């Protein structure tokens, strides 16, 4: 196994730690990403660390938007229910309160959030075991972006 230049940890183990840290905590992943970019010269490790932080950031943004979307749905429903609710209950306000009760009973946004967390866990396990084998994990659109960036930076450094 290759050693990471200044850290003394194998490349496969450090790649695995990047993916695991991304699943566990975005801040830990960002710190590990910075350490890898500063101290490592291994391209595979740098690509895995970059993919791990991009994947973690993407997941964090999507779940954040999804959780805000849940609050917005309730706010909109209760706003319309309040519009038609004067001093007495009306059939329209009862309808909107019924919709609000139905949405809260079958919270589709929370269900989608749970499915997303499960998928993120499954992908993290796949990436962890893939990186322990010492190879670069392929994430369809993230790998293209990262490889393109690393190819551009290598061509710039070789031109100098």
Secondary structure, 3 states (H helix, E strand, C coil): CCECCCCCCEHHHHHHHHHHHHHHCHHHHHHHHHHHHHHCCCHHHHHHHHHHHHHHHHHHHHHHHHHHHHHHHHHHHHHHHHHHCCCCCCHHHHHHHHHHHHHHHCCHHHHHHHHHHHHHHHHHHHHHHHHHCCCCCCCHHHHHHHHHHHHHHHHHHHHC
